[in-house]
Amino acid sequence: MEAKTVQRMRLPVLIGLFLVSDAVLAPPAARAEDTCVEVEIGGEKTPNLSCLNQSLRRKAAEVRPLDTAPPLDAASPSVKTGGFNLPALKQQYGPNFGKSAQPYRPTQTYPSPTSGK
């Protein structure tokens, strides 16, 4: 008696599993926005503009966008961006750095033209 009850319970469970698996594995139905309709009136075809927009959107999505990053960004060195560079300023001003607004210029010494050296 119990075997018949188990068999009776199996049948609805199997049918339910079959229906659920069929719904899951079935291909998705075409949505209204995926379908395109061309209308012919008096021998002239009038394409639906939304269909054209959809096809162009699909083609645009397939194309890889160009690299839109700027050649210089916040991580670029200050030498390339034209910003402030403390080591270069210290090199330019030498011992006058922090003391004078004039860059350091060592005095030039010229040898005497009459000396033999």
Sequence and secondary structure as in RCSB ss.txt:
>XXXX:A:sequence
MEAKTVQRMRLPVLIGLFLVSDAVLAPPAARAEDTCVEVEIGGEKTPNLSCLNQSLRRKAAEVRPLDTAPPLDAA
SPSVKTGGFNLPALKQQYGPNFGKSAQPYRPTQTYPSPTSGK
>XXXX:A:secstr
 HHHHHHHHHHHHHHHHHHHHHHHHS     GGG   EEEETTEEEE HHHHHHHHHHHHHHS       SS TT
S HHHHT   HHHHHHHHGGGTTT SS          TTS  
